[in-house]
Amino acid sequence: MFDQLTERLSETLRRVAGKATLSDDNIQETLREVRQALLEADVALPVVKDFIDQVRARAIGQEVMKSLSPGQAFLKIVHEQLVSAMGEANEGLDLAAQAPAVILMAGLQGSGKTTSAAKLARMLKDK
């Protein structure tokens, strides 16, 4: 799931990176593609709407640093907003709970839950 989303977002944002100037049309077209990629990756509609609105608000009227092209500045905005939405750091695993500690693994079919659970079990066993 994340591989497809990464590939789709990279392709979409690569198109805008080469633009000399960012216009409302460029932003709209790119944000439409980003919205579609997020929805196809089963991101909840309210999350997608909020993300798109925040990126649009930051991109419109944004002063572009002299060292960056407008396309690069837009990529930076999208990246910062993704980091903000997903979280900046990994959370630690708290196993101090009364045994047995329960860990919920959720995801779409084929997204790697079983593999991740096995890797987590091995890591915890090795510790």
PEWO-V479166 format. One record per pair of residues at least 24 apart in sequence whose ideal C-beta (glycine too) atoms are under 8 Angstrom apart, sorted by sequence separation. I is the first residue (numbers start at 0). J is the second residue. D is the distance in whole Angstrom. If there is no record, write none. Layout:
I_J_D + I_J_D
This chain:
30_54_7 + 7_32_8 + 8_33_6 + 11_36_6 + 30_55_6 + 54_80_5 + 53_80_6 + 8_36_5 + 7_36_4 + 26_55_7 + 94_123_7 + 50_80_6 + 53_83_8 + 50_81_8 + 4_36_6 + 7_39_7 + 26_58_5 + 4_37_7 + 7_40_8 + 26_59_7 + 50_84_6 + 4_39_8 + 3_39_8 + 4_40_4 + 23_59_7 + 3_40_7 + 21_58_7 + 46_84_7 + 1_40_8 + 0_40_6 + 0_41_7 + 21_63_8 + 29_73_7 + 33_77_7 + 26_73_7 + 21_69_4 + 19_68_7 + 20_69_5 + 21_70_7 + 18_68_8 + 19_69_7 + 18_69_6 + 21_72_7 + 16_68_7 + 18_70_5 + 21_73_6 + 17_70_6 + 16_70_4 + 15_70_5 + 16_71_6 + 16_73_8 + 15_73_6 + 16_74_6 + 15_74_7 + 12_73_8 + 12_74_5 + 12_77_6 + 41_107_6 + 8_77_8 + 0_106_7 + 0_107_6 + 0_110_5
